[in-house]
Amino acid sequence: MSIEGKAWVFGHNIDTDVIVPGRLLAAPIDEAAQHAFEAIAPDFSKTVKPGDLLVAGRNFGCGSSRENAPQVIKHLGIACVLAESFARIFFRNAIAIGLPVLVVEDISAQVKTGTVLSINLERAEVKLFESAEALKAKPLHPTMLSFLKAGGVDGMLKQIREKNNG
């Protein structure tokens, strides 16, 4: 599974309230997405493009265990989130909805906003086009890769139903 896109780089400890403000917890996804990252990047939701990538430092997705944080990121068309580490609940929620996430050591220091990256999830490899440098990510478990390829838990269940009913 290969992904290519332009990076948006954020720092450490980006919590779920920064990803989507708590006041929008019950808002429709379209409305919540309009406010994604507004506390640190006010124009993000207006300028992000489908296929873009998020790059962050340590502890991305910390804070409240809000499922809408990865949902908003996916709704905006972000193709993958790469960080030095993730809050465990954010990581699990992302895989469950089919949003690729990879742990890459020191990535926030090596990538600038606008850098084009090519990601190979199976090889756990991230290539920086400008320098042709390849970064190694922590490999995803084969089961996680299967969920991502299926589009998340719903996609996996659909495949199982089709296999059993077909």
DSSP file (Angstrom, degrees, kcal/mol; ACC not computed):
  #  RESIDUE AA STRUCTURE BP1 BP2  ACC     N-H-->O    O-->H-N    N-H-->O    O-->H-N    TCO  KAPPA ALPHA  PHI   PSI    X-CA   Y-CA   Z-CA
    1    1 A M              0   0    0      0, 0.0   120,-2.6     0, 0.0   121,-0.4   0.000 360.0 360.0 360.0 114.0    0.0    0.0    0.0
    2    2 A S  E     -A  120   0A   0    118,-0.2     2,-0.4   119,-0.1   118,-0.2  -0.836 360.0-174.8-110.3 144.2    1.7    3.2   -1.2
    3    3 A I  E     -A  119   0A   0    116,-2.6   116,-3.9    -2,-0.4     2,-0.4  -0.996   1.7-174.2-135.9 137.7    0.8    6.8   -0.4
    4    4 A E  E     +A  118   0A   0     -2,-0.4     2,-0.3   114,-0.2   114,-0.2  -1.000  24.2 123.8-134.2 136.3    2.2   10.0   -1.7
    5    5 A G  E     -A  117   0A   0    112,-2.2   112,-3.0    -2,-0.4     2,-0.4  -0.993  55.7 -77.6-174.1 175.6    1.5   13.5   -0.6
    6    6 A K  E     -A  116   0A   0     -2,-0.3    47,-3.0   110,-0.2     2,-0.3  -0.718  48.8-123.7 -91.4 136.9    2.5   16.9    0.8
    7    7 A A  E     -d   53   0B   0    108,-2.6   107,-3.2    -2,-0.4     2,-0.5  -0.574  15.7-162.9 -88.1 142.2    3.3   17.1    4.5
    8    8 A W  E     -d   54   0B   0     45,-2.0    47,-3.0    -2,-0.3     2,-0.5  -0.997  23.3-150.6-112.3 122.7    1.8   19.4    7.1
    9    9 A V  E     +d   55   0B   0     -2,-0.5     2,-0.3    45,-0.2    47,-0.2  -0.853  20.0 172.0-107.9 128.3    4.1   19.5   10.1
   10   10 A F        -     0   0    0     45,-3.0    47,-0.2    -2,-0.5     4,-0.0  -0.772  26.1-114.2-122.7 170.1    3.0   20.0   13.7
   11   11 A G        -     0   0    0     -2,-0.3    46,-2.0     1,-0.2     3,-0.4   0.244  45.8 -53.5 -88.2-151.8    4.8   19.8   17.0
   12   12 A H  S    S+     0   0    0      1,-0.2    -1,-0.2    44,-0.2    47,-0.2  -0.475 107.5  21.2 -87.9 157.9    4.7   17.5   20.0
   13   13 A N        +     0   0    0     45,-3.2     2,-0.9     1,-0.2    -1,-0.2   0.846  66.5 176.6  56.4  43.4    1.6   16.8   22.2
   14   14 A I        -     0   0    0     44,-0.4    47,-2.9    -3,-0.4    48,-0.7  -0.699  19.3-158.5 -77.3 108.7   -1.1   17.6   19.7
   15   15 A D  B >>  -g   62   0C   0     -2,-0.9     4,-2.1    46,-0.2     3,-1.0  -0.366  29.8-102.6 -92.8 171.1   -4.1   16.7   21.7
   16   16 A T  H 3> S+     0   0    0     46,-2.5     4,-2.5     1,-0.3    47,-0.1   0.761 120.0  60.0 -64.8 -25.0   -7.6   15.9   20.5
   17   17 A D  H 34 S+     0   0    0     45,-0.2    -1,-0.3     2,-0.2    22,-0.1   0.809 107.3  46.4 -71.3 -28.8   -8.9   19.3   21.5
   18   18 A V  H <4 S+     0   0    0     -3,-1.0    19,-1.0     1,-0.1    21,-0.4   0.880 111.6  51.2 -75.7 -40.2   -6.4   20.8   19.1
   19   19 A I  H  < S-     0   0    0     -4,-2.1    18,-1.2     1,-0.3    19,-0.2   0.956 137.7  -5.5 -61.7 -50.3   -7.4   18.4   16.3
   20   20 A V  S  < S-     0   0    0     -4,-2.5    -1,-0.3    16,-0.2    16,-0.1  -0.934  86.5-111.5-146.3 122.0  -11.1   19.2   16.8
   21   21 A P    >   -     0   0    0      0, 0.0     3,-2.2     0, 0.0    -3,-0.1  -0.187  23.3-124.0 -56.2 141.2  -12.3   21.5   19.6
   22   22 A G  G >  S+     0   0    0      1,-0.3     3,-1.8     2,-0.2     4,-0.2   0.769 106.8  69.7 -56.7 -29.5  -14.4   19.8   22.3
   23   23 A R  G 3  S+     0   0    0      1,-0.3    -1,-0.3     2,-0.1     3,-0.3   0.677  97.5  53.9 -64.5 -14.4  -17.3   22.2   21.7
   24   24 A L  G X  S+     0   0    0     -3,-2.2     3,-1.2     1,-0.2    -1,-0.3   0.189  71.0 114.2-104.3  15.5  -17.8   20.4   18.4
   25   25 A L  T <  S+     0   0    0     -3,-1.8    -1,-0.2     1,-0.3    -2,-0.1   0.862  87.1  33.6 -55.0 -40.3  -18.0   16.9   19.8
   26   26 A A  T 3  S+     0   0    0     -3,-0.3    -1,-0.3    -4,-0.2    -2,-0.1   0.375  96.5 113.0 -98.4   3.9  -21.7   16.5   18.8
   27   27 A A  S <  S-     0   0    0     -3,-1.2    -3,-0.1     1,-0.1     5,-0.0  -0.373  80.3 -91.2 -74.6 154.1  -21.4   18.5   15.6
   28   28 A P     >  -     0   0    0      0, 0.0     4,-2.5     0, 0.0     3,-0.5  -0.314  40.5-111.5 -58.7 149.9  -21.8   17.0   12.2
   29   29 A I  H  > S+     0   0    0      1,-0.2     4,-2.6     2,-0.2     5,-0.2   0.843 116.3  57.0 -57.1 -37.9  -18.5   15.9   10.7
   30   30 A D  H  > S+     0   0    0      2,-0.2     4,-1.0     1,-0.2    -1,-0.2   0.919 111.1  43.1 -60.1 -43.5  -18.6   18.5    8.0
   31   31 A E  H >4 S+     0   0    0     -3,-0.5     3,-0.5     2,-0.2     4,-0.4   0.928 114.0  49.7 -68.8 -45.4  -18.9   21.3   10.6
   32   32 A A  H >< S+     0   0    0     -4,-2.5     3,-1.7     1,-0.2    -2,-0.2   0.895 106.1  57.4 -60.4 -40.5  -16.3   19.8   12.9
   33   33 A A  H >< S+     0   0    0     -4,-2.6     3,-1.4     1,-0.3    -1,-0.2   0.806  95.0  65.4 -62.5 -30.2  -13.8   19.4   10.0
   34   34 A Q  T << S+     0   0    0     -4,-1.0    -1,-0.3    -3,-0.5    11,-0.2   0.679 106.2  44.2 -65.1 -16.0  -14.0   23.2    9.3
   35   35 A H  T X  S+     0   0    0     -3,-1.7     3,-1.7    -4,-0.4     4,-0.3   0.257  79.9 140.0-112.5  10.0  -12.4   23.8   12.7
   36   36 A A  T <  S-     0   0    0     -3,-1.4     9,-0.5     1,-0.3   -16,-0.2  -0.344  83.2 -11.4 -60.4 129.3   -9.6   21.1   12.6
   37   37 A F  T >> S+     0   0    0    -18,-1.2     4,-2.9   -19,-1.0     3,-1.5   0.624  87.9 143.2  59.4  17.3   -6.4   22.4   14.0
   38   38 A E  T <4  +     0   0    0     -3,-1.7    -2,-0.1     1,-0.3    -1,-0.1   0.775  62.4  63.0 -61.7 -26.0   -7.7   26.0   14.1
   39   39 A A  T 34 S+     0   0    0    -21,-0.4    -1,-0.3    -4,-0.3   -20,-0.1   0.785 122.1  19.1 -68.8 -26.4   -5.9   26.7   17.4
   40   40 A I  T <4 S+     0   0    0     -3,-1.5    -2,-0.2   -22,-0.2    -1,-0.2   0.585 140.2  26.0-118.7 -17.1   -2.5   26.2   15.8
   41   41 A A    ><  -     0   0    0     -4,-2.9     3,-2.5     1,-0.1     4,-0.3  -0.623  66.4-172.9-147.2  80.5   -3.2   26.5   12.1
   42   42 A P  T 3  S+     0   0    0      0, 0.0     3,-0.2     0, 0.0    -4,-0.1   0.746  85.6  41.4 -53.6 -31.1   -6.3   28.7   11.6
   43   43 A D  T >> S+     0   0    0      1,-0.2     4,-1.6     2,-0.1     3,-0.9   0.321  82.3 109.0 -98.6   8.5   -6.5   28.2    7.8
   44   44 A F  H X> S+     0   0    0     -3,-2.5     4,-2.7     1,-0.3     3,-0.7   0.914  77.0  48.6 -52.8 -52.1   -5.7   24.5    7.8
   45   45 A S  H 34 S+     0   0    0     -9,-0.5    -1,-0.3    -4,-0.3    -2,-0.1   0.744 114.1  48.2 -65.8 -21.4   -9.2   23.2    6.9
   46   46 A K  H <4 S+     0   0    0     -3,-0.9    -1,-0.3    -4,-0.1    -2,-0.2   0.714 121.1  33.8 -87.6 -22.3   -9.4   25.7    4.0
   47   47 A T  H << S+     0   0    0     -4,-1.6    -2,-0.2    -3,-0.7    -3,-0.2   0.647  88.6 103.4-111.0 -19.0   -6.0   24.9    2.6
   48   48 A V     <  -     0   0    0     -4,-2.7    30,-0.0    -5,-0.3     3,-0.0  -0.389  57.5-152.0 -65.3 144.1   -5.5   21.2    3.2
   49   49 A K    >   -     0   0    0    -43,-0.1     3,-2.4    -2,-0.1   -43,-0.1  -0.888  26.8 -91.8-118.3 148.3   -6.0   19.0    0.1
   50   50 A P  T 3  S+     0   0    0      0, 0.0    28,-0.2     0, 0.0    27,-0.2  -0.352 115.9  31.8 -54.9 134.0   -7.1   15.4   -0.2
   51   51 A G  T 3  S+     0   0    0     26,-3.2    27,-0.1     1,-0.3    26,-0.1   0.239  88.3 131.7  97.8 -12.3   -4.0   13.2   -0.2
   52   52 A D    <   -     0   0    0     -3,-2.4    27,-2.8   -47,-0.2    28,-0.6  -0.236  48.7-133.3 -66.8 164.7   -2.0   15.5    2.1
   53   53 A L  E     -de   7  80B   0    -47,-3.0   -45,-2.0    25,-0.2     2,-0.5  -0.879   1.7-136.9-121.7 149.9   -0.1   14.0    5.0
   54   54 A L  E     -de   8  81B   0     26,-2.3    28,-3.2    -2,-0.3     2,-0.4  -0.925  18.8-173.4-105.9 134.1    0.2   15.0    8.7
   55   55 A V  E     +de   9  82B   0    -47,-3.0   -45,-3.0    -2,-0.5     2,-0.3  -0.990  14.5 162.1-124.3 134.5    3.6   14.8   10.4
   56   56 A A  E     - e   0  83B   0     26,-2.2    28,-0.8    -2,-0.4    52,-0.3  -0.919  32.2-116.9-146.3 170.3    4.0   15.4   14.1
   57   57 A G        -     0   0    0    -46,-2.0    28,-1.2    -2,-0.3    27,-1.2   0.383  65.7 -25.8 -83.5-139.6    6.3   14.9   17.0
   58   58 A R  S    S+     0   0    0     26,-0.2   -45,-3.2     1,-0.2   -44,-0.4  -0.419 117.1  14.5 -79.4 150.4    5.7   12.9   20.1
   59   59 A N  S >  S-     0   0    0      1,-0.2     3,-1.2   -47,-0.2    27,-0.3   0.814  73.2-175.2  65.1  38.7    2.3   11.9   21.6
   60   60 A F  B 3   +h   86   0D   0     25,-2.5    27,-2.7    -3,-0.5    -1,-0.2  -0.456  68.5  21.0 -67.3 134.8    0.0   12.8   18.7
   61   61 A G  T 3  S+     0   0    0    -47,-2.9    -1,-0.2    25,-0.2   -46,-0.2   0.667  87.4 151.7  83.5  18.3   -3.7   12.5   19.6
   62   62 A C  B <   +g   15   0C   0     -3,-1.2   -46,-2.5   -48,-0.7     2,-0.3  -0.138  35.9  48.5 -71.8 175.8   -3.2   12.7   23.4
   63   63 A G  S    S+     0   0    0    -48,-0.2   -49,-0.0   -47,-0.1   -50,-0.0  -0.700 100.7  18.7  96.6-146.6   -6.0   14.0   25.6
   64   64 A S  S    S-     0   0    0     -2,-0.3     2,-1.7     1,-0.1   -48,-0.2  -0.238  76.4-118.5 -61.6 147.7   -9.6   12.9   25.5
   65   65 A S        +     0   0    0      4,-0.0     2,-0.6     3,-0.0    -1,-0.1  -0.378  51.1 164.7 -86.7  59.7  -10.3    9.6   23.8
   66   66 A R    >   -     0   0    0     -2,-1.7     3,-1.2     1,-0.2    27,-0.0  -0.678  31.5-159.2 -84.9 119.2  -12.5   11.3   21.2
   67   67 A E  T 3> S+     0   0    0     -2,-0.6     4,-1.4     1,-0.2    -1,-0.2   0.760  87.8  69.7 -65.8 -24.1  -13.2    9.1   18.2
   68   68 A N  H 3> S+     0   0    0      1,-0.2     4,-2.6     2,-0.2    -1,-0.2   0.701  83.1  72.9 -72.2 -15.8  -14.1   12.2   16.1
   69   69 A A  H <> S+     0   0    0     -3,-1.2     4,-1.8     2,-0.2    -1,-0.2   0.979 105.5  34.0 -62.6 -56.4  -10.5   13.4   16.1
   70   70 A P  H  > S+     0   0    0      0, 0.0     4,-2.6     0, 0.0     5,-0.2   0.853 116.5  58.5 -67.0 -29.9   -9.2   10.7   13.6
   71   71 A Q  H  X S+     0   0    0     -4,-1.4     4,-2.7     2,-0.2    -2,-0.2   0.915 106.2  47.5 -63.0 -41.9  -12.6   10.8   11.8
   72   72 A V  H  X S+     0   0    0     -4,-2.6     4,-2.0     2,-0.2    -1,-0.2   0.911 111.1  51.4 -64.7 -42.5  -12.2   14.5   11.1
   73   73 A I  H  <>S+     0   0    0     -4,-1.8     5,-1.7    -5,-0.2     4,-0.3   0.935 113.9  43.6 -59.9 -46.5   -8.6   14.0    9.9
   74   74 A K  H ><5S+     0   0    0     -4,-2.6     3,-1.7     1,-0.2    -2,-0.2   0.907 109.7  56.7 -65.5 -41.1   -9.9   11.2    7.5
   75   75 A H  H 3<5S+     0   0    0     -4,-2.7    -1,-0.2     1,-0.3    -2,-0.2   0.847 101.8  56.8 -59.4 -35.2  -12.9   13.3    6.5
   76   76 A L  T 3<5S-     0   0    0     -4,-2.0    -1,-0.3    -5,-0.1    -2,-0.2   0.591 121.7-109.3 -72.7  -9.7  -10.5   16.1    5.4
   77   77 A G  T < 5 +     0   0    0     -3,-1.7   -26,-3.2    -4,-0.3    -3,-0.2   0.565  57.0 165.0  93.6   9.3   -8.8   13.6    3.1
   78   78 A I      < -     0   0    0     -5,-1.7    -1,-0.3   -28,-0.2   -25,-0.2  -0.439  24.6-157.3 -60.4 127.6   -5.5   13.2    5.0
   79   79 A A        -     0   0    0    -27,-2.8     2,-0.3     1,-0.3   -26,-0.2   0.753  65.3  -6.2 -83.7 -25.4   -3.9   10.1    3.5
   80   80 A C  E     -e   53   0B   0    -28,-0.6   -26,-2.3    19,-0.1     2,-0.5  -0.963  55.1-138.7-166.5 148.4   -1.7    9.2    6.5
   81   81 A V  E     -ef  54 101B   0     19,-2.3    21,-2.3    -2,-0.3     2,-0.5  -0.978  20.2-171.6-114.8 125.4   -0.5   10.5    9.8
   82   82 A L  E     +ef  55 102B   0    -28,-3.2   -26,-2.2    -2,-0.5     2,-0.3  -0.970  16.6 156.7-117.3 128.4    3.2   10.1   10.7
   83   83 A A  E     -ef  56 103B   0     19,-2.3    21,-2.3    -2,-0.5   -26,-0.2  -0.959  53.7-115.9-147.5 163.3    4.4   10.9   14.2
   84   84 A E  S    S-     0   0    0    -27,-1.2     2,-0.3   -28,-0.8   -26,-0.2   0.788 101.3 -13.0 -72.2 -28.0    7.2   10.1   16.6
   85   85 A S        -     0   0    0    -28,-1.2   -25,-2.5    17,-0.1     2,-0.3  -0.949  66.6-145.0-164.7 160.5    4.6    8.5   18.9
   86   86 A F  B     -h   60   0D   0    -27,-0.3     2,-0.3    -2,-0.3   -25,-0.2  -0.917  30.0-103.5-126.6 150.7    0.9    8.4   19.2
   87   87 A A     >  -     0   0    0    -27,-2.7     4,-2.4    -2,-0.3     3,-0.2  -0.600  41.3-124.3 -64.1 136.4   -1.6    8.2   22.1
   88   88 A R  H  > S+     0   0    0     -2,-0.3     4,-2.5     1,-0.2     5,-0.2   0.877 107.4  50.3 -58.2 -42.2   -2.6    4.6   22.1
   89   89 A I  H  > S+     0   0    0      2,-0.2     4,-2.6     1,-0.2    -1,-0.2   0.889 110.9  49.4 -67.2 -37.8   -6.4    5.3   21.8
   90   90 A F  H  > S+     0   0    0    -29,-0.2     4,-2.7    -3,-0.2    -1,-0.2   0.941 111.0  50.4 -63.3 -45.9   -5.8    7.6   18.9
   91   91 A F  H  X S+     0   0    0     -4,-2.4     4,-2.2     1,-0.2    -2,-0.2   0.930 113.4  44.9 -57.4 -48.3   -3.7    5.0   17.1
   92   92 A R  H  X S+     0   0    0     -4,-2.5     4,-2.4     1,-0.2    -1,-0.2   0.911 113.0  50.4 -64.6 -42.9   -6.3    2.3   17.6
   93   93 A N  H  X S+     0   0    0     -4,-2.6     4,-1.4     2,-0.2    -1,-0.2   0.894 109.6  51.9 -62.7 -39.1   -9.2    4.5   16.6
   94   94 A A  H >X>S+     0   0    0     -4,-2.7     5,-3.0     1,-0.2     3,-0.6   0.949 111.4  45.3 -62.9 -49.3   -7.3    5.5   13.4
   95   95 A I  H ><5S+     0   0    0     -4,-2.2     3,-1.2     1,-0.2    -1,-0.2   0.907 109.1  58.2 -59.6 -41.4   -6.6    1.9   12.4
   96   96 A A  H 3<5S+     0   0    0     -4,-2.4    57,-3.0     1,-0.3    58,-0.5   0.797 111.4  40.3 -62.0 -29.7  -10.3    1.1   13.2
   97   97 A I  H <<5S-     0   0    0     -4,-1.4    -1,-0.3    -3,-0.6    -2,-0.2   0.388 120.9-104.6-100.5   4.2  -11.6    3.7   10.7
   98   98 A G  T <<5S+     0   0    0     -3,-1.2    -3,-0.2    -4,-0.5    -2,-0.1   0.739  71.1 143.6  83.9  22.9   -8.9    2.9    8.0
   99   99 A L      < -     0   0    0     -5,-3.0    -1,-0.2    -6,-0.2    -2,-0.1  -0.867  50.2-127.8 -95.8 112.6   -6.7    6.0    8.6
  100  100 A P        -     0   0    0      0, 0.0   -19,-2.3     0, 0.0     2,-0.4  -0.351  30.9-179.7 -62.9 135.8   -3.1    5.0    8.1
  101  101 A V  E     -f   81   0B   0    -21,-0.2     2,-0.4    -2,-0.1   -19,-0.2  -0.998   3.6-174.5-135.9 137.4   -0.8    5.9   11.0
  102  102 A L  E     -f   82   0B   0    -21,-2.3   -19,-2.3    -2,-0.4     2,-0.6  -0.995  22.0-135.7-135.7 141.0    3.0    5.3   11.2
  103  103 A V  E     +f   83   0B   0     35,-0.5    35,-3.0    -2,-0.4     2,-0.4  -0.858  28.8 175.5 -93.3 122.2    5.5    5.8   14.0
  104  104 A V  B >   -I  137   0E   0    -21,-2.3     3,-1.5    -2,-0.6     4,-0.3  -0.973  30.6-122.1-132.8 116.6    8.7    7.4   12.5
  105  105 A E  T 3  S-     0   0    0     31,-0.5    31,-0.1    -2,-0.4   -21,-0.1  -0.313  88.6  -8.0 -60.9 133.5   11.6    8.4   14.8
  106  106 A D  T >> S+     0   0    0      1,-0.1     3,-0.9     3,-0.1     4,-0.8   0.652  86.2 140.9  57.6  21.4   12.6   12.1   14.6
  107  107 A I  H X>  +     0   0    0     -3,-1.5     4,-1.4     1,-0.2     3,-0.8   0.858  63.0  60.8 -64.3 -34.4   10.3   12.7   11.6
  108  108 A S  H 34 S+     0   0    0    -52,-0.3    -1,-0.2    -4,-0.3   -51,-0.1   0.765 106.2  47.8 -67.0 -22.3    9.2   16.2   12.8
  109  109 A A  H <4 S+     0   0    0     -3,-0.9    -1,-0.3     1,-0.1    -2,-0.2   0.653 114.9  45.6 -86.7 -17.0   12.8   17.4   12.7
  110  110 A Q  H << S+     0   0    0     -3,-0.8     2,-0.4    -4,-0.8    -2,-0.2   0.565 106.3  60.7-103.7 -11.2   13.5   16.0    9.2
  111  111 A V     <  -     0   0    0     -4,-1.4     2,-0.3     4,-0.0    -1,-0.1  -0.944  61.8-160.1-123.2 139.3   10.4   17.1    7.4
  112  112 A K    >   -     0   0    0     -2,-0.4     3,-2.4     1,-0.1  -105,-0.3  -0.825  40.9 -84.0-111.4 155.0    9.1   20.6    6.7
  113  113 A T  T 3  S+     0   0    0     -2,-0.3  -105,-0.2     1,-0.3     3,-0.1  -0.360 119.6  29.6 -55.6 131.7    5.6   21.6    5.7
  114  114 A G  T 3  S+     0   0    0   -107,-3.2    -1,-0.3     1,-0.4     2,-0.1   0.175  84.0 136.7  99.6 -15.8    5.3   21.2    2.0
  115  115 A T    <   -     0   0    0     -3,-2.4  -108,-2.6  -108,-0.2     2,-0.5  -0.424  53.8-129.8 -63.2 135.4    7.8   18.4    1.7
  116  116 A V  E     -A    6   0A   0   -110,-0.2    13,-2.3    -2,-0.1    14,-0.4  -0.783  28.8-169.6 -90.4 128.8    6.5   15.7   -0.6
  117  117 A L  E     -AB   5 128A   0   -112,-3.0  -112,-2.2    -2,-0.5     2,-0.5  -0.888  17.3-154.2-119.0 148.1    6.7   12.2    0.9
  118  118 A S  E     -AB   4 127A   0      9,-2.2     9,-3.2    -2,-0.3     2,-0.4  -0.993  18.9-164.9-119.9 124.9    6.2    8.7   -0.5
  119  119 A I  E     -AB   3 126A   0   -116,-3.9  -116,-2.6    -2,-0.5     2,-0.6  -0.922  15.7-167.7-117.4 131.5    5.1    6.1    2.0
  120  120 A N  E  >> -AB   2 125A   0      5,-2.7     5,-2.0    -2,-0.4     4,-0.9  -0.944   5.7-169.5-114.5 107.8    5.2    2.3    1.6
  121  121 A L  T  45S+     0   0    0   -120,-2.6    19,-0.5    -2,-0.6     3,-0.3   0.887  83.8  52.7 -66.5 -39.6    3.1    0.9    4.5
  122  122 A E  T  45S+     0   0    0   -121,-0.4    -1,-0.2     1,-0.2  -120,-0.1   0.895 117.5  37.2 -64.5 -39.2    4.2   -2.7    3.9
  123  123 A R  T  45S-     0   0    0      2,-0.1    -1,-0.2    16,-0.1    -2,-0.2   0.510 104.1-130.4 -88.8  -5.2    7.9   -1.9    3.9
  124  124 A A  T  <5 +     0   0    0     -4,-0.9    13,-3.0    -3,-0.3     2,-0.4   0.947  59.4 143.3  53.4  52.0    7.4    0.7    6.7
  125  125 A E  E   < -BC 120 136A   0     -5,-2.0    -5,-2.7    11,-0.2     2,-0.5  -0.968  37.9-166.8-129.4 138.8    9.4    3.2    4.6
  126  126 A V  E     -BC 119 135A   0      9,-2.6     9,-3.7    -2,-0.4     2,-0.4  -0.988  10.4-161.7-125.7 120.6    9.0    6.9    4.1
  127  127 A K  E     -BC 118 134A   0     -9,-3.2    -9,-2.2    -2,-0.5     2,-0.7  -0.877  10.6-146.3-106.5 134.9   10.9    8.7    1.3
  128  128 A L  E  >> -BC 117 133A   0      5,-2.8     4,-2.0    -2,-0.4     5,-0.6  -0.884   8.9-154.4 -96.1 116.5   11.6   12.4    1.1
  129  129 A F  T  45S+     0   0    0    -13,-2.3    -1,-0.2    -2,-0.7   -12,-0.1   0.886  87.8  56.5 -61.7 -41.8   11.5   13.4   -2.5
  130  130 A E  T  45S+     0   0    0    -14,-0.4    -1,-0.2     1,-0.2   -13,-0.1   0.838 124.9  20.9 -62.5 -33.7   13.7   16.5   -2.1
  131  131 A S  T  45S-     0   0    0     -3,-0.4    -1,-0.2     2,-0.1    -2,-0.2   0.504  93.2-130.5-112.3  -6.7   16.6   14.6   -0.6
  132  132 A A  T  <5 +     0   0    0     -4,-2.0     2,-0.2     1,-0.2    -3,-0.2   0.641  57.8 150.9  60.6  14.7   15.9   11.1   -1.8
  133  133 A E  E   < -C  128   0A   0     -5,-0.6    -5,-2.8    -6,-0.0     2,-0.5  -0.519  37.4-146.4 -75.6 143.1   16.4   10.1    1.9
  134  134 A A  E     -C  127   0A   0     -7,-0.2     2,-0.4    -2,-0.2    -7,-0.2  -0.954   8.8-160.7-114.4 129.0   14.5    7.1    3.2
  135  135 A L  E     -C  126   0A   0     -9,-3.7    -9,-2.6    -2,-0.5     2,-0.5  -0.843  16.1-129.9-105.2 143.8   13.3    7.0    6.8
  136  136 A K  E     -C  125   0A   0     -2,-0.4   -31,-0.5   -11,-0.2   -11,-0.2  -0.809  21.7-161.1 -95.3 130.6   12.4    3.7    8.5
  137  137 A A  B     -I  104   0E   0    -13,-3.0   -33,-0.2    -2,-0.5   -55,-0.0  -0.627  35.0 -91.1-100.0 163.9    9.0    3.6   10.3
  138  138 A K        -     0   0    0    -35,-3.0   -35,-0.5    -2,-0.2   -14,-0.1  -0.669  55.4-111.9 -72.1 123.0    8.0    1.1   12.9
  139  139 A P        -     0   0    0      0, 0.0     2,-0.3     0, 0.0   -17,-0.1  -0.256  25.6-125.1 -60.8 141.8    6.4   -1.7   10.9
  140  140 A L        -     0   0    0    -19,-0.5   -38,-0.0     1,-0.1     5,-0.0  -0.632  31.1-101.9 -82.4 145.0    2.6   -2.2   11.3
  141  141 A H    >>  -     0   0    0     -2,-0.3     4,-2.1     1,-0.1     3,-0.6  -0.388  32.5-115.6 -61.4 143.1    1.4   -5.7   12.3
  142  142 A P  H 3> S+     0   0    0      0, 0.0     4,-2.1     0, 0.0    -1,-0.1   0.828 116.9  56.2 -52.8 -34.3    0.0   -7.6    9.3
  143  143 A T  H 3> S+     0   0    0      2,-0.2     4,-2.1     1,-0.2     5,-0.1   0.907 106.3  49.8 -65.2 -40.4   -3.4   -7.6   10.9
  144  144 A M  H <> S+     0   0    0     -3,-0.6     4,-2.5     1,-0.2    -1,-0.2   0.913 109.4  51.6 -63.2 -42.1   -3.3   -3.8   11.1
  145  145 A L  H  X S+     0   0    0     -4,-2.1     4,-2.7     1,-0.2    -1,-0.2   0.895 107.8  53.0 -60.7 -39.3   -2.3   -3.6    7.4
  146  146 A S  H  X S+     0   0    0     -4,-2.1     4,-1.7    -5,-0.2    -1,-0.2   0.913 109.1  48.6 -62.1 -42.9   -5.2   -5.9    6.6
  147  147 A F  H  X>S+     0   0    0     -4,-2.1     5,-3.4     2,-0.2     4,-0.7   0.919 112.2  48.8 -62.9 -43.1   -7.6   -3.5    8.4
  148  148 A L  H ><5S+     0   0    0     -4,-2.5     3,-0.9     1,-0.2    -2,-0.2   0.920 110.3  50.4 -63.7 -43.5   -6.1   -0.5    6.6
  149  149 A K  H 3<5S+     0   0    0     -4,-2.7    -1,-0.2     1,-0.3    -2,-0.2   0.838 111.3  49.7 -62.6 -32.4   -6.4   -2.2    3.2
  150  150 A A  H 3<5S-     0   0    0     -4,-1.7    -1,-0.3    -5,-0.2    -2,-0.2   0.595 121.7-107.1 -81.5 -11.5  -10.0   -3.0    3.9
  151  151 A G  T <<5 -     0   0    0     -3,-0.9     3,-0.2    -4,-0.7    -3,-0.2   0.657  70.0 -60.6  92.1  17.5  -10.8    0.6    4.9
  152  152 A G  S  ><S-     0   0    0     -5,-3.4     4,-2.4    -6,-0.2   -55,-0.2  -0.573  87.8 -37.4 106.2-170.0  -11.1   -0.2    8.6
  153  153 A V  H  > S+     0   0    0    -57,-3.0     4,-2.8     1,-0.2     5,-0.2   0.908 135.0  51.9 -60.1 -45.6  -13.3   -2.4   10.8
  154  154 A D  H  > S+     0   0    0    -58,-0.5     4,-2.1    -3,-0.2    -1,-0.2   0.919 111.7  46.9 -59.8 -43.7  -16.4   -1.7    8.6
  155  155 A G  H  > S+     0   0    0     -4,-0.2     4,-2.2     2,-0.2    -1,-0.2   0.889 111.9  50.6 -64.5 -39.3  -14.6   -2.6    5.5
  156  156 A M  H  X S+     0   0    0     -4,-2.4     4,-2.2     2,-0.2    -2,-0.2   0.919 110.5  49.1 -65.1 -43.4  -13.1   -5.8    7.1
  157  157 A L  H  X S+     0   0    0     -4,-2.8     4,-2.7     1,-0.2    -2,-0.2   0.890 109.6  52.6 -63.2 -38.7  -16.6   -6.9    8.3
  158  158 A K  H  X S+     0   0    0     -4,-2.1     4,-2.6    -5,-0.2    -1,-0.2   0.919 108.9  49.7 -62.4 -43.7  -18.0   -6.3    4.8
  159  159 A Q  H  X S+     0   0    0     -4,-2.2     4,-2.4     2,-0.2    -2,-0.2   0.910 111.4  49.0 -61.1 -42.2  -15.3   -8.5    3.3
  160  160 A I  H  X S+     0   0    0     -4,-2.2     4,-2.5     2,-0.2    -2,-0.2   0.923 111.8  48.6 -64.4 -44.5  -16.0  -11.2    5.8
  161  161 A R  H  X S+     0   0    0     -4,-2.7     4,-2.3     1,-0.2     5,-0.2   0.927 112.6  48.3 -60.9 -44.7  -19.8  -11.0    5.1
  162  162 A E  H  X S+     0   0    0     -4,-2.6     4,-1.3     1,-0.2    -1,-0.2   0.894 112.2  49.1 -63.6 -39.6  -19.2  -11.2    1.3
  163  163 A K  H  < S+     0   0    0     -4,-2.4    -1,-0.2    -5,-0.2    -2,-0.2   0.912 115.6  43.1 -65.3 -42.6  -16.8  -14.1    1.7
  164  164 A N  H  < S+     0   0    0     -4,-2.5    -2,-0.2     1,-0.2    -1,-0.2   0.777 121.9  38.8 -76.1 -27.1  -19.3  -16.0    3.9
  165  165 A N  H  <        0   0    0     -4,-2.3    -1,-0.2    -5,-0.2    -2,-0.2   0.542 360.0 360.0 -97.9  -8.7  -22.3  -15.2    1.7
  166  166 A G     <        0   0    0     -4,-1.3    -1,-0.2    -5,-0.2    -2,-0.1   0.444 360.0 360.0 -93.0 360.0  -20.6  -15.5   -1.6
